[in-house]
Amino acid sequence: MINLSFRLRVQIDLIDFRSRPDNESKWILHARDCFSEYSWAYALKSKRAAEVASHLFDQFCSFGPPRILQSDNGSRSCQTVRGDLDSRITRIHQMAKSGRRENGMFLQRQLQNKEVLLQRCKNSLQHQVPSSP
């Protein structure tokens, strides 16, 4: 498979470290850009979708979302992560609507950036490549 640019396709995997945990961390979220082969690793306490989405959301805010987010964990897992990303954007939107005037402009700007990010994330997750059997 040919990748032509950075963040076009990102592969994510959950690595099980329950047999040798490091304090509370029992899983590792590994994200790898298929073009540059750059990797990110995040220690996780569990493999709950909310925790995975939190780290992916932070990564997407820093580097932008990939066009294709590929995972071998199955489409159900990806749908759950996508739902959590949606709820994060909804909470930001509600904060912007109910925020005080001095916070309103800042939150409104943040919201506009996050909505663009969410749309890219949705597109990325919709174009997810199914794992091979």
Wavefront OBJ file of the C-alpha trace (Angstrom):
o trace
v 0.000 0.000 0.000
v 1.430 3.360 -1.048
v 1.095 6.353 1.266
v 1.858 9.742 -0.229
v 1.846 12.071 2.765
v 2.167 12.466 6.524
v -1.035 11.647 8.462
v -2.766 10.149 5.422
v -3.068 6.772 7.157
v -2.514 6.101 10.846
v -2.561 2.565 12.250
v -3.544 2.160 15.907
v -3.087 -0.917 18.074
v -3.675 -1.754 21.717
v -0.832 -3.711 23.289
v -1.667 -5.896 26.287
v 0.698 -5.471 29.240
v -1.556 -6.973 31.905
v 0.972 -9.728 32.591
v 3.635 -7.076 33.421
v 1.796 -3.878 34.428
v 3.622 -0.668 35.227
v 1.789 0.636 38.288
v -1.752 1.226 36.999
v -0.896 1.090 33.297
v -1.868 -2.222 31.758
v -2.285 -1.305 28.089
v -0.370 0.730 25.531
v -2.046 2.612 22.723
v 0.375 2.605 19.800
v -0.331 4.935 16.863
v 1.913 4.827 13.805
v 1.931 7.054 10.742
v 2.283 4.723 7.771
v 4.088 7.297 5.586
v 6.759 8.633 7.937
v 6.750 5.555 10.223
v 6.628 7.958 13.187
v 5.105 6.376 16.289
v 3.243 7.637 19.345
v 2.688 5.526 22.458
v 0.324 6.208 25.339
v 0.071 4.282 28.617
v -3.521 3.279 29.402
v -5.107 2.021 32.612
v -7.750 0.167 30.592
v -8.752 -0.270 26.989
v -12.039 1.602 27.438
v -13.037 3.625 24.391
v -13.186 6.851 26.435
v -9.544 6.535 27.428
v -8.433 5.640 23.894
v -10.480 8.516 22.423
v -8.993 10.954 24.921
v -5.447 10.244 23.736
v -6.447 10.200 20.066
v -8.301 13.494 20.508
v -5.203 15.107 22.019
v -3.087 13.756 19.179
v -5.564 14.988 16.550
v -5.574 18.456 18.152
v -1.765 18.548 17.996
v -1.136 17.062 14.554
v -4.539 17.067 12.840
v -6.637 13.993 12.193
v -5.518 11.407 9.670
v -7.561 10.830 6.548
v -7.679 7.108 7.371
v -7.564 5.717 10.894
v -6.904 2.007 10.685
v -7.365 -0.435 13.532
v -7.350 -4.198 13.876
v -9.638 -3.943 16.909
v -12.803 -4.157 14.817
v -15.424 -1.711 13.630
v -17.427 -1.893 16.876
v -14.468 -0.563 18.832
v -13.938 2.234 16.300
v -17.614 3.197 16.437
v -17.380 3.485 20.228
v -14.276 5.678 19.944
v -16.040 7.805 17.328
v -19.044 8.204 19.641
v -16.767 9.388 22.424
v -15.119 11.936 20.123
v -18.613 13.177 19.161
v -19.567 13.608 22.827
v -16.389 15.592 23.514
v -17.276 18.051 20.751
v -20.860 18.289 22.050
v -19.620 19.181 25.543
v -17.365 21.911 24.122
v -20.326 23.259 22.138
v -22.524 23.350 25.262
v -19.792 25.127 27.221
v -19.539 27.762 24.489
v -23.296 28.360 24.542
v -23.579 28.593 28.314
v -20.224 30.277 28.988
v -19.805 33.755 30.388
v -19.119 36.583 27.994
v -15.358 36.750 28.686
v -15.030 33.020 27.970
v -17.477 33.079 25.073
v -15.168 34.352 22.338
v -12.346 32.012 23.335
v -14.687 29.018 23.528
v -16.382 29.983 20.274
v -13.001 30.018 18.501
v -12.124 26.675 20.118
v -15.487 25.291 19.048
v -14.965 26.275 15.422
v -11.574 24.558 15.410
v -13.000 21.451 17.120
v -15.934 21.220 14.689
v -13.529 21.168 11.755
v -11.486 18.551 13.618
v -14.586 16.461 14.377
v -15.673 16.505 10.738
v -12.234 15.309 9.675
v -12.319 12.620 12.369
v -15.739 11.433 11.231
v -14.544 11.266 7.637
v -11.438 9.392 8.740
v -13.401 6.842 10.740
v -15.934 6.382 7.940
v -13.124 5.560 5.523
v -11.535 3.103 7.922
v -9.979 0.148 6.171
v -11.405 -3.114 7.503
v -8.901 -5.460 9.057
v -7.902 -8.479 7.028
v -9.055 -11.900 8.286
l 1 2 3 4 5 6 7 8 9 10 11 12 13 14 15 16 17 18 19 20 21 22 23 24 25 26 27 28 29 30 31 32 33 34 35 36 37 38 39 40 41 42 43 44 45 46 47 48 49 50 51 52 53 54 55 56 57 58 59 60 61 62 63 64 65 66 67 68 69 70 71 72 73 74 75 76 77 78 79 80 81 82 83 84 85 86 87 88 89 90 91 92 93 94 95 96 97 98 99 100 101 102 103 104 105 106 107 108 109 110 111 112 113 114 115 116 117 118 119 120 121 122 123 124 125 126 127 128 129 130 131 132 133
